[in-house]
Amino acid sequence: MSAPAGFPWEEVMAFGLGRLGWPPDQFWAATPREIAAALQAHRRREGRPTDRAGLDALMAAYPDV
């Protein structure tokens, strides 16, 4: 029987600190359940095109002026 895999710290840190852009204090204060919820929400959004309302909101928030 093989030993269970260790916790994937490198991947979780890359997601929380890199992809989500959480500052270190926010990342380390998050519970595993909160990190898992953020990952699940991120996976649901990934790969979906932005709809017109989303595009309009982005254009309003970041105008090319």
PQR file of N, CA, C, O and H, with PARSE charges and radii, in Angstrom:
ATOM      1  N   MET A   1       0.850  -1.173   0.000 -0.4000 1.5000
ATOM      2  CA  MET A   1       0.000   0.000   0.000 -0.0000 2.0000
ATOM      3  C   MET A   1       0.899   1.242   0.000  0.5500 1.7000
ATOM      4  O   MET A   1       1.845   1.326   0.784 -0.5500 1.4000
ATOM      5  N   SER A   2       0.604   2.197  -0.875 -0.4000 1.5000
ATOM      6  CA  SER A   2       1.426   3.406  -0.966 -0.0000 2.0000
ATOM      7  C   SER A   2       0.940   4.462   0.025  0.5500 1.7000
ATOM      8  O   SER A   2      -0.223   4.475   0.427 -0.5500 1.4000
ATOM      9  H   SER A   2      -0.164   2.129  -1.511  0.4000 1.0000
ATOM     10  N   ALA A   3       1.850   5.332   0.402 -0.4000 1.5000
ATOM     11  CA  ALA A   3       1.512   6.408   1.344 -0.0000 2.0000
ATOM     12  C   ALA A   3       0.622   7.430   0.637  0.5500 1.7000
ATOM     13  O   ALA A   3       0.754   7.638  -0.569 -0.5500 1.4000
ATOM     14  H   ALA A   3       2.795   5.322   0.076  0.4000 1.0000
ATOM     15  N   PRO A   4      -0.284   8.070   1.383 -0.5600 1.5000
ATOM     16  CA  PRO A   4      -1.129   9.086   0.765  0.2800 2.0000
ATOM     17  C   PRO A   4      -0.288  10.269   0.289  0.5500 1.7000
ATOM     18  O   PRO A   4       0.750  10.587   0.869 -0.5500 1.4000
ATOM     19  N   ALA A   5      -0.751  10.899  -0.760 -0.4000 1.5000
ATOM     20  CA  ALA A   5      -0.040  12.066  -1.296 -0.0000 2.0000
ATOM     21  C   ALA A   5      -0.086  13.200  -0.286  0.5500 1.7000
ATOM     22  O   ALA A   5      -1.063  13.357   0.446 -0.5500 1.4000
ATOM     23  H   ALA A   5      -1.594  10.641  -1.231  0.4000 1.0000
ATOM     24  N   GLY A   6       0.978  13.985  -0.254 -0.4000 1.5000
ATOM     25  CA  GLY A   6       1.023  15.135   0.637 -0.0000 2.0000
ATOM     26  C   GLY A   6       0.109  16.245   0.142  0.5500 1.7000
ATOM     27  O   GLY A   6      -0.349  16.221  -1.000 -0.5500 1.4000
ATOM     28  H   GLY A   6       1.772  13.857  -0.849  0.4000 1.0000
ATOM     29  N   PHE A   7      -0.148  17.199   0.990 -0.4000 1.5000
ATOM     30  CA  PHE A   7      -1.001  18.321   0.627 -0.0000 2.0000
ATOM     31  C   PHE A   7      -0.301  19.143  -0.449  0.5500 1.7000
ATOM     32  O   PHE A   7       0.890  19.427  -0.317 -0.5500 1.4000
ATOM     33  H   PHE A   7       0.224  17.219   1.918  0.4000 1.0000
ATOM     34  N   PRO A   8      -1.006  19.533  -1.509 -0.5600 1.5000
ATOM     35  CA  PRO A   8      -0.372  20.261  -2.625  0.2800 2.0000
ATOM     36  C   PRO A   8      -0.175  21.750  -2.337  0.5500 1.7000
ATOM     37  O   PRO A   8      -0.796  22.597  -2.978 -0.5500 1.4000
ATOM     38  N   TRP A   9       0.692  22.065  -1.368 -0.4000 1.5000
ATOM     39  CA  TRP A   9       0.893  23.451  -0.950 -0.0000 2.0000
ATOM     40  C   TRP A   9       1.272  24.365  -2.101  0.5500 1.7000
ATOM     41  O   TRP A   9       0.744  25.471  -2.213 -0.5500 1.4000
ATOM     42  H   TRP A   9       1.197  21.377  -0.847  0.4000 1.0000
ATOM     43  N   GLU A  10       2.179  23.919  -2.958 -0.4000 1.5000
ATOM     44  CA  GLU A  10       2.639  24.772  -4.061 -0.0000 2.0000
ATOM     45  C   GLU A  10       1.479  25.186  -4.952  0.5500 1.7000
ATOM     46  O   GLU A  10       1.377  26.352  -5.335 -0.5500 1.4000
ATOM     47  H   GLU A  10       2.608  23.020  -2.868  0.4000 1.0000
ATOM     48  N   GLU A  11       0.601  24.242  -5.285 -0.4000 1.5000
ATOM     49  CA  GLU A  11      -0.540  24.542  -6.149 -0.0000 2.0000
ATOM     50  C   GLU A  11      -1.552  25.444  -5.451  0.5500 1.7000
ATOM     51  O   GLU A  11      -2.079  26.378  -6.055 -0.5500 1.4000
ATOM     52  H   GLU A  11       0.684  23.295  -4.974  0.4000 1.0000
ATOM     53  N   VAL A  12      -1.819  25.165  -4.191 -0.4000 1.5000
ATOM     54  CA  VAL A  12      -2.799  25.967  -3.444 -0.0000 2.0000
ATOM     55  C   VAL A  12      -2.278  27.393  -3.260  0.5500 1.7000
ATOM     56  O   VAL A  12      -3.034  28.354  -3.401 -0.5500 1.4000
ATOM     57  H   VAL A  12      -1.391  24.406  -3.700  0.4000 1.0000
ATOM     58  N   MET A  13      -0.998  27.528  -2.946 -0.4000 1.5000
ATOM     59  CA  MET A  13      -0.422  28.867  -2.793 -0.0000 2.0000
ATOM     60  C   MET A  13      -0.416  29.615  -4.124  0.5500 1.7000
ATOM     61  O   MET A  13      -0.702  30.812  -4.161 -0.5500 1.4000
ATOM     62  H   MET A  13      -0.384  26.747  -2.830  0.4000 1.0000
ATOM     63  N   ALA A  14      -0.094  28.922  -5.214 -0.4000 1.5000
ATOM     64  CA  ALA A  14      -0.098  29.563  -6.530 -0.0000 2.0000
ATOM     65  C   ALA A  14      -1.499  30.048  -6.874  0.5500 1.7000
ATOM     66  O   ALA A  14      -1.654  31.121  -7.457 -0.5500 1.4000
ATOM     67  H   ALA A  14       0.139  27.950  -5.183  0.4000 1.0000
ATOM     68  N   PHE A  15      -2.516  29.275  -6.525 -0.4000 1.5000
ATOM     69  CA  PHE A  15      -3.897  29.679  -6.797 -0.0000 2.0000
ATOM     70  C   PHE A  15      -4.297  30.871  -5.931  0.5500 1.7000
ATOM     71  O   PHE A  15      -4.782  31.878  -6.448 -0.5500 1.4000
ATOM     72  H   PHE A  15      -2.390  28.403  -6.052  0.4000 1.0000
ATOM     73  N   GLY A  16      -4.099  30.764  -4.632 -0.4000 1.5000
ATOM     74  CA  GLY A  16      -4.541  31.820  -3.715 -0.0000 2.0000
ATOM     75  C   GLY A  16      -3.762  33.115  -3.851  0.5500 1.7000
ATOM     76  O   GLY A  16      -4.347  34.197  -3.918 -0.5500 1.4000
ATOM     77  H   GLY A  16      -3.705  29.946  -4.212  0.4000 1.0000
ATOM     78  N   LEU A  17      -2.436  33.001  -3.892 -0.4000 1.5000
ATOM     79  CA  LEU A  17      -1.593  34.196  -3.952 -0.0000 2.0000
ATOM     80  C   LEU A  17      -1.458  34.731  -5.371  0.5500 1.7000
ATOM     81  O   LEU A  17      -1.385  35.942  -5.580 -0.5500 1.4000
ATOM     82  H   LEU A  17      -1.961  32.123  -3.837  0.4000 1.0000
ATOM     83  N   GLY A  18      -1.427  33.826  -6.344 -0.4000 1.5000
ATOM     84  CA  GLY A  18      -1.220  34.237  -7.721 -0.0000 2.0000
ATOM     85  C   GLY A  18      -2.512  34.498  -8.470  0.5500 1.7000
ATOM     86  O   GLY A  18      -2.802  35.631  -8.853 -0.5500 1.4000
ATOM     87  H   GLY A  18      -1.486  32.843  -6.174  0.4000 1.0000
ATOM     88  N   ARG A  19      -3.277  33.456  -8.673 -0.4000 1.5000
ATOM     89  CA  ARG A  19      -4.484  33.565  -9.500 -0.0000 2.0000
ATOM     90  C   ARG A  19      -5.533  34.472  -8.874  0.5500 1.7000
ATOM     91  O   ARG A  19      -6.126  35.304  -9.561 -0.5500 1.4000
ATOM     92  H   ARG A  19      -3.042  32.536  -8.362  0.4000 1.0000
ATOM     93  N   LEU A  20      -5.766  34.316  -7.568 -0.4000 1.5000
ATOM     94  CA  LEU A  20      -6.767  35.149  -6.897 -0.0000 2.0000
ATOM     95  C   LEU A  20      -6.198  36.498  -6.472  0.5500 1.7000
ATOM     96  O   LEU A  20      -6.941  37.459  -6.273 -0.5500 1.4000
ATOM     97  H   LEU A  20      -5.284  33.641  -7.010  0.4000 1.0000
ATOM     98  N   GLY A  21      -4.883  36.562  -6.336 -0.4000 1.5000
ATOM     99  CA  GLY A  21      -4.249  37.814  -5.937 -0.0000 2.0000
ATOM    100  C   GLY A  21      -4.464  38.172  -4.474  0.5500 1.7000
ATOM    101  O   GLY A  21      -4.380  39.341  -4.098 -0.5500 1.4000
ATOM    102  H   GLY A  21      -4.279  35.781  -6.498  0.4000 1.0000
ATOM    103  N   TRP A  22      -4.741  37.168  -3.651 -0.4000 1.5000
ATOM    104  CA  TRP A  22      -4.903  37.444  -2.221 -0.0000 2.0000
ATOM    105  C   TRP A  22      -3.554  37.851  -1.637  0.5500 1.7000
ATOM    106  O   TRP A  22      -2.539  37.239  -1.970 -0.5500 1.4000
ATOM    107  H   TRP A  22      -4.809  36.218  -3.957  0.4000 1.0000
ATOM    108  N   PRO A  23      -3.515  38.867  -0.775 -0.5600 1.5000
ATOM    109  CA  PRO A  23      -2.260  39.160  -0.072  0.2800 2.0000
ATOM    110  C   PRO A  23      -1.967  38.015   0.908  0.5500 1.7000
ATOM    111  O   PRO A  23      -2.889  37.316   1.326 -0.5500 1.4000
ATOM    112  N   PRO A  24      -0.700  37.818   1.278 -0.5600 1.5000
ATOM    113  CA  PRO A  24      -0.351  36.695   2.151  0.2800 2.0000
ATOM    114  C   PRO A  24      -1.177  36.605   3.431  0.5500 1.7000
ATOM    115  O   PRO A  24      -1.580  35.511   3.826 -0.5500 1.4000
ATOM    116  N   ASP A  25      -1.434  37.739   4.087 -0.4000 1.5000
ATOM    117  CA  ASP A  25      -2.194  37.651   5.340 -0.0000 2.0000
ATOM    118  C   ASP A  25      -3.612  37.142   5.096  0.5500 1.7000
ATOM    119  O   ASP A  25      -4.153  36.418   5.932 -0.5500 1.4000
ATOM    120  H   ASP A  25      -1.106  38.628   3.767  0.4000 1.0000
ATOM    121  N   GLN A  26      -4.215  37.496   3.990 -0.4000 1.5000
ATOM    122  CA  GLN A  26      -5.553  37.011   3.673 -0.0000 2.0000
ATOM    123  C   GLN A  26      -5.506  35.524   3.324  0.5500 1.7000
ATOM    124  O   GLN A  26      -6.369  34.756   3.749 -0.5500 1.4000
ATOM    125  H   GLN A  26      -3.776  38.084   3.310  0.4000 1.0000
ATOM    126  N   PHE A  27      -4.498  35.120   2.549 -0.4000 1.5000
ATOM    127  CA  PHE A  27      -4.361  33.704   2.191 -0.0000 2.0000
ATOM    128  C   PHE A  27      -4.182  32.830   3.432  0.5500 1.7000
ATOM    129  O   PHE A  27      -4.873  31.824   3.587 -0.5500 1.4000
ATOM    130  H   PHE A  27      -3.797  35.744   2.203  0.4000 1.0000
ATOM    131  N   TRP A  28      -3.258  33.210   4.313 -0.4000 1.5000
ATOM    132  CA  TRP A  28      -2.976  32.384   5.474 -0.0000 2.0000
ATOM    133  C   TRP A  28      -4.096  32.438   6.515  0.5500 1.7000
ATOM    134  O   TRP A  28      -4.181  31.548   7.362 -0.5500 1.4000
ATOM    135  H   TRP A  28      -2.696  34.028   4.186  0.4000 1.0000
ATOM    136  N   ALA A  29      -4.945  33.446   6.475 -0.4000 1.5000
ATOM    137  CA  ALA A  29      -6.090  33.515   7.386 -0.0000 2.0000
ATOM    138  C   ALA A  29      -7.280  32.708   6.870  0.5500 1.7000
ATOM    139  O   ALA A  29      -8.197  32.396   7.630 -0.5500 1.4000
ATOM    140  H   ALA A  29      -4.876  34.168   5.787  0.4000 1.0000
ATOM    141  N   ALA A  30      -7.266  32.369   5.579 -0.4000 1.5000
ATOM    142  CA  ALA A  30      -8.377  31.619   4.992 -0.0000 2.0000
ATOM    143  C   ALA A  30      -8.371  30.177   5.484  0.5500 1.7000
ATOM    144  O   ALA A  30      -7.315  29.574   5.674 -0.5500 1.4000
ATOM    145  H   ALA A  30      -6.521  32.622   4.962  0.4000 1.0000
ATOM    146  N   THR A  31      -9.552  29.645   5.682 -0.4000 1.5000
ATOM    147  CA  THR A  31      -9.668  28.242   6.070 -0.0000 2.0000
ATOM    148  C   THR A  31      -9.593  27.372   4.822  0.5500 1.7000
ATOM    149  O   THR A  31      -9.836  27.856   3.716 -0.5500 1.4000
ATOM    150  H   THR A  31     -10.410  30.134   5.527  0.4000 1.0000
ATOM    151  N   PRO A  32      -9.260  26.094   4.984 -0.5600 1.5000
ATOM    152  CA  PRO A  32      -9.278  25.194   3.816  0.2800 2.0000
ATOM    153  C   PRO A  32     -10.640  25.196   3.109  0.5500 1.7000
ATOM    154  O   PRO A  32     -10.702  25.096   1.884 -0.5500 1.4000
ATOM    155  N   ARG A  33     -11.700  25.307   3.859 -0.4000 1.5000
ATOM    156  CA  ARG A  33     -13.037  25.338   3.259 -0.0000 2.0000
ATOM    157  C   ARG A  33     -13.228  26.587   2.399  0.5500 1.7000
ATOM    158  O   ARG A  33     -13.836  26.513   1.331 -0.5500 1.4000
ATOM    159  H   ARG A  33     -11.650  25.388   4.854  0.4000 1.0000
ATOM    160  N   GLU A  34     -12.715  27.733   2.852 -0.4000 1.5000
ATOM    161  CA  GLU A  34     -12.818  28.977   2.070 -0.0000 2.0000
ATOM    162  C   GLU A  34     -11.990  28.890   0.791  0.5500 1.7000
ATOM    163  O   GLU A  34     -12.427  29.338  -0.269 -0.5500 1.4000
ATOM    164  H   GLU A  34     -12.221  27.793   3.720  0.4000 1.0000
ATOM    165  N   ILE A  35     -10.811  28.319   0.892 -0.4000 1.5000
ATOM    166  CA  ILE A  35      -9.964  28.167  -0.298 -0.0000 2.0000
ATOM    167  C   ILE A  35     -10.635  27.211  -1.288  0.5500 1.7000
ATOM    168  O   ILE A  35     -10.639  27.467  -2.492 -0.5500 1.4000
ATOM    169  H   ILE A  35     -10.455  27.955   1.753  0.4000 1.0000
ATOM    170  N   ALA A  36     -11.194  26.127  -0.791 -0.4000 1.5000
ATOM    171  CA  ALA A  36     -11.891  25.175  -1.663 -0.0000 2.0000
ATOM    172  C   ALA A  36     -13.092  25.829  -2.339  0.5500 1.7000
ATOM    173  O   ALA A  36     -13.344  25.573  -3.517 -0.5500 1.4000
ATOM    174  H   ALA A  36     -11.191  25.919   0.187  0.4000 1.0000
ATOM    175  N   ALA A  37     -13.831  26.662  -1.627 -0.4000 1.5000
ATOM    176  CA  ALA A  37     -14.983  27.352  -2.214 -0.0000 2.0000
ATOM    177  C   ALA A  37     -14.531  28.324  -3.299  0.5500 1.7000
ATOM    178  O   ALA A  37     -15.174  28.428  -4.343 -0.5500 1.4000
ATOM    179  H   ALA A  37     -13.626  26.871  -0.671  0.4000 1.0000
ATOM    180  N   ALA A  38     -13.432  29.033  -3.063 -0.4000 1.5000
ATOM    181  CA  ALA A  38     -12.904  29.956  -4.070 -0.0000 2.0000
ATOM    182  C   ALA A  38     -12.464  29.187  -5.312  0.5500 1.7000
ATOM    183  O   ALA A  38     -12.707  29.630  -6.434 -0.5500 1.4000
ATOM    184  H   ALA A  38     -12.909  28.948  -2.215  0.4000 1.0000
ATOM    185  N   LEU A  39     -11.824  28.046  -5.118 -0.4000 1.5000
ATOM    186  CA  LEU A  39     -11.383  27.227  -6.241 -0.0000 2.0000
ATOM    187  C   LEU A  39     -12.579  26.711  -7.035  0.5500 1.7000
ATOM    188  O   LEU A  39     -12.563  26.723  -8.265 -0.5500 1.4000
ATOM    189  H   LEU A  39     -11.627  27.687  -4.206  0.4000 1.0000
ATOM    190  N   GLN A  40     -13.605  26.261  -6.337 -0.4000 1.5000
ATOM    191  CA  GLN A  40     -14.804  25.756  -7.009 -0.0000 2.0000
ATOM    192  C   GLN A  40     -15.480  26.869  -7.818  0.5500 1.7000
ATOM    193  O   GLN A  40     -15.891  26.640  -8.956 -0.5500 1.4000
ATOM    194  H   GLN A  40     -13.618  26.251  -5.337  0.4000 1.0000
ATOM    195  N   ALA A  41     -15.595  28.053  -7.250 -0.4000 1.5000
ATOM    196  CA  ALA A  41     -16.203  29.175  -7.968 -0.0000 2.0000
ATOM    197  C   ALA A  41     -15.355  29.541  -9.182  0.5500 1.7000
ATOM    198  O   ALA A  41     -15.895  29.842 -10.246 -0.5500 1.4000
ATOM    199  H   ALA A  41     -15.261  28.238  -6.326  0.4000 1.0000
ATOM    200  N   HIS A  42     -14.054  29.519  -9.035 -0.4000 1.5000
ATOM    201  CA  HIS A  42     -13.148  29.843 -10.140 -0.0000 2.0000
ATOM    202  C   HIS A  42     -13.292  28.821 -11.267  0.5500 1.7000
ATOM    203  O   HIS A  42     -13.316  29.191 -12.441 -0.5500 1.4000
ATOM    204  H   HIS A  42     -13.615  29.275  -8.170  0.4000 1.0000
ATOM    205  N   ARG A  43     -13.385  27.563 -10.923 -0.4000 1.5000
ATOM    206  CA  ARG A  43     -13.523  26.510 -11.939 -0.0000 2.0000
ATOM    207  C   ARG A  43     -14.838  26.633 -12.702  0.5500 1.7000
ATOM    208  O   ARG A  43     -14.893  26.345 -13.897 -0.5500 1.4000
ATOM    209  H   ARG A  43     -13.365  27.262  -9.969  0.4000 1.0000
ATOM    210  N   ARG A  44     -15.895  27.059 -12.017 -0.4000 1.5000
ATOM    211  CA  ARG A  44     -17.192  27.229 -12.694 -0.0000 2.0000
ATOM    212  C   ARG A  44     -17.129  28.340 -13.731  0.5500 1.7000
ATOM    213  O   ARG A  44     -17.769  28.248 -14.778 -0.5500 1.4000
ATOM    214  H   ARG A  44     -15.851  27.294 -11.046  0.4000 1.0000
ATOM    215  N   ARG A  45     -16.353  29.403 -13.447 -0.4000 1.5000
ATOM    216  CA  ARG A  45     -16.265  30.549 -14.353 -0.0000 2.0000
ATOM    217  C   ARG A  45     -15.282  30.322 -15.486  0.5500 1.7000
ATOM    218  O   ARG A  45     -15.428  30.909 -16.558 -0.5500 1.4000
ATOM    219  H   ARG A  45     -15.833  29.478 -12.596  0.4000 1.0000
ATOM    220  N   GLU A  46     -14.291  29.487 -15.266 -0.4000 1.5000
ATOM    221  CA  GLU A  46     -13.211  29.307 -16.231 -0.0000 2.0000
ATOM    222  C   GLU A  46     -13.750  28.776 -17.556  0.5500 1.7000
ATOM    223  O   GLU A  46     -14.546  27.838 -17.585 -0.5500 1.4000
ATOM    224  H   GLU A  46     -14.172  29.010 -14.395  0.4000 1.0000
ATOM    225  N   GLY A  47     -13.311  29.383 -18.636 -0.4000 1.5000
ATOM    226  CA  GLY A  47     -13.672  28.888 -19.948 -0.0000 2.0000
ATOM    227  C   GLY A  47     -15.002  29.392 -20.481  0.5500 1.7000
ATOM    228  O   GLY A  47     -15.350  29.110 -21.628 -0.5500 1.4000
ATOM    229  H   GLY A  47     -12.664  30.145 -18.612  0.4000 1.0000
ATOM    230  N   ARG A  48     -15.740  30.119 -19.688 -0.4000 1.5000
ATOM    231  CA  ARG A  48     -17.015  30.645 -20.159 -0.0000 2.0000
ATOM    232  C   ARG A  48     -16.812  32.019 -20.761  0.5500 1.7000
ATOM    233  O   ARG A  48     -16.125  32.857 -20.178 -0.5500 1.4000
ATOM    234  H   ARG A  48     -15.458  30.348 -18.756  0.4000 1.0000
ATOM    235  N   PRO A  49     -17.402  32.260 -21.918 -0.5600 1.5000
ATOM    236  CA  PRO A  49     -17.276  33.595 -22.499  0.2800 2.0000
ATOM    237  C   PRO A  49     -18.079  34.612 -21.692  0.5500 1.7000
ATOM    238  O   PRO A  49     -19.075  34.271 -21.055 -0.5500 1.4000
ATOM    239  N   THR A  50     -17.636  35.844 -21.731 -0.4000 1.5000
ATOM    240  CA  THR A  50     -18.345  36.919 -21.046 -0.0000 2.0000
ATOM    241  C   THR A  50     -19.591  37.276 -21.848  0.5500 1.7000
ATOM    242  O   THR A  50     -19.526  37.423 -23.069 -0.5500 1.4000
ATOM    243  H   THR A  50     -16.827  36.121 -22.249  0.4000 1.0000
ATOM    244  N   ASP A  51     -20.717  37.415 -21.171 -0.4000 1.5000
ATOM    245  CA  ASP A  51     -21.941  37.822 -21.876 -0.0000 2.0000
ATOM    246  C   ASP A  51     -21.937  39.341 -22.059  0.5500 1.7000
ATOM    247  O   ASP A  51     -21.038  40.023 -21.566 -0.5500 1.4000
ATOM    248  H   ASP A  51     -20.770  37.296 -20.179  0.4000 1.0000
ATOM    249  N   ARG A  52     -22.923  39.864 -22.754 -0.4000 1.5000
ATOM    250  CA  ARG A  52     -22.956  41.292 -23.067 -0.0000 2.0000
ATOM    251  C   ARG A  52     -23.004  42.146 -21.805  0.5500 1.7000
ATOM    252  O   ARG A  52     -22.325  43.170 -21.726 -0.5500 1.4000
ATOM    253  H   ARG A  52     -23.653  39.310 -23.154  0.4000 1.0000
ATOM    254  N   ALA A  53     -23.800  41.738 -20.820 -0.4000 1.5000
ATOM    255  CA  ALA A  53     -23.894  42.510 -19.583 -0.0000 2.0000
ATOM    256  C   ALA A  53     -22.541  42.549 -18.872  0.5500 1.7000
ATOM    257  O   ALA A  53     -22.150  43.586 -18.337 -0.5500 1.4000
ATOM    258  H   ALA A  53     -24.352  40.907 -20.884  0.4000 1.0000
ATOM    259  N   GLY A  54     -21.833  41.429 -18.868 -0.4000 1.5000
ATOM    260  CA  GLY A  54     -20.517  41.385 -18.251 -0.0000 2.0000
ATOM    261  C   GLY A  54     -19.520  42.269 -18.979  0.5500 1.7000
ATOM    262  O   GLY A  54     -18.713  42.955 -18.352 -0.5500 1.4000
ATOM    263  H   GLY A  54     -22.151  40.587 -19.303  0.4000 1.0000
ATOM    264  N   LEU A  55     -19.580  42.250 -20.311 -0.4000 1.5000
ATOM    265  CA  LEU A  55     -18.701  43.102 -21.100 -0.0000 2.0000
ATOM    266  C   LEU A  55     -19.002  44.578 -20.848  0.5500 1.7000
ATOM    267  O   LEU A  55     -18.084  45.382 -20.681 -0.5500 1.4000
ATOM    268  H   LEU A  55     -20.236  41.693 -20.820  0.4000 1.0000
ATOM    269  N   ASP A  56     -20.283  44.933 -20.822 -0.4000 1.5000
ATOM    270  CA  ASP A  56     -20.665  46.320 -20.546 -0.0000 2.0000
ATOM    271  C   ASP A  56     -20.172  46.775 -19.176  0.5500 1.7000
ATOM    272  O   ASP A  56     -19.706  47.904 -19.022 -0.5500 1.4000
ATOM    273  H   ASP A  56     -21.029  44.280 -20.958  0.4000 1.0000
ATOM    274  N   ALA A  57     -20.276  45.895 -18.185 -0.4000 1.5000
ATOM    275  CA  ALA A  57     -19.817  46.231 -16.836 -0.0000 2.0000
ATOM    276  C   ALA A  57     -18.302  46.455 -16.814  0.5500 1.7000
ATOM    277  O   ALA A  57     -17.817  47.388 -16.175 -0.5500 1.4000
ATOM    278  H   ALA A  57     -20.654  44.978 -18.310  0.4000 1.0000
ATOM    279  N   LEU A  58     -17.563  45.600 -17.510 -0.4000 1.5000
ATOM    280  CA  LEU A  58     -16.110  45.763 -17.582 -0.0000 2.0000
ATOM    281  C   LEU A  58     -15.732  47.056 -18.297  0.5500 1.7000
ATOM    282  O   LEU A  58     -14.816  47.758 -17.871 -0.5500 1.4000
ATOM    283  H   LEU A  58     -17.956  44.841 -18.030  0.4000 1.0000
ATOM    284  N   MET A  59     -16.434  47.370 -19.382 -0.4000 1.5000
ATOM    285  CA  MET A  59     -16.139  48.593 -20.125 -0.0000 2.0000
ATOM    286  C   MET A  59     -16.446  49.833 -19.301  0.5500 1.7000
ATOM    287  O   MET A  59     -15.747  50.841 -19.406 -0.5500 1.4000
ATOM    288  H   MET A  59     -17.178  46.799 -19.729  0.4000 1.0000
ATOM    289  N   ALA A  60     -17.490  49.762 -18.480 -0.4000 1.5000
ATOM    290  CA  ALA A  60     -17.825  50.896 -17.613 -0.0000 2.0000
ATOM    291  C   ALA A  60     -16.793  51.049 -16.496  0.5500 1.7000
ATOM    292  O   ALA A  60     -16.430  52.165 -16.126 -0.5500 1.4000
ATOM    293  H   ALA A  60     -18.058  48.943 -18.394  0.4000 1.0000
ATOM    294  N   ALA A  61     -16.327  49.927 -15.966 -0.4000 1.5000
ATOM    295  CA  ALA A  61     -15.357  49.964 -14.873 -0.0000 2.0000
ATOM    296  C   ALA A  61     -13.963  50.371 -15.349  0.5500 1.7000
ATOM    297  O   ALA A  61     -13.213  50.995 -14.598 -0.5500 1.4000
ATOM    298  H   ALA A  61     -16.622  49.020 -16.266  0.4000 1.0000
ATOM    299  N   TYR A  62     -13.611  50.027 -16.577 -0.4000 1.5000
ATOM    300  CA  TYR A  62     -12.270  50.288 -17.095 -0.0000 2.0000
ATOM    301  C   TYR A  62     -12.363  50.956 -18.479  0.5500 1.7000
ATOM    302  O   TYR A  62     -12.042  50.336 -19.493 -0.5500 1.4000
ATOM    303  H   TYR A  62     -14.220  49.519 -17.187  0.4000 1.0000
ATOM    304  N   PRO A  63     -12.800  52.208 -18.510 -0.5600 1.5000
ATOM    305  CA  PRO A  63     -12.941  52.892 -19.807  0.2800 2.0000
ATOM    306  C   PRO A  63     -11.573  53.164 -20.441  0.5500 1.7000
ATOM    307  O   PRO A  63     -10.576  53.351 -19.744 -0.5500 1.4000
ATOM    308  N   ASP A  64     -11.551  53.182 -21.749 -0.4000 1.5000
ATOM    309  CA  ASP A  64     -10.320  53.496 -22.509 -0.0000 2.0000
ATOM    310  C   ASP A  64     -10.235  55.000 -22.767  0.5500 1.7000
ATOM    311  O   ASP A  64     -10.305  55.457 -23.908 -0.5500 1.4000
ATOM    312  H   ASP A  64     -12.361  53.030 -22.316  0.4000 1.0000
ATOM    313  N   VAL A  65     -10.086  55.738 -21.705 -0.4000 1.5000
ATOM    314  CA  VAL A  65     -10.039  57.197 -21.847 -0.0000 2.0000
ATOM    315  C   VAL A  65      -8.631  57.688 -21.612  0.5500 1.7000
ATOM    316  O   VAL A  65      -8.376  58.890 -21.685 -0.5500 1.4000
ATOM    317  H   VAL A  65     -10.029  55.366 -20.778  0.4000 1.0000
TER
END
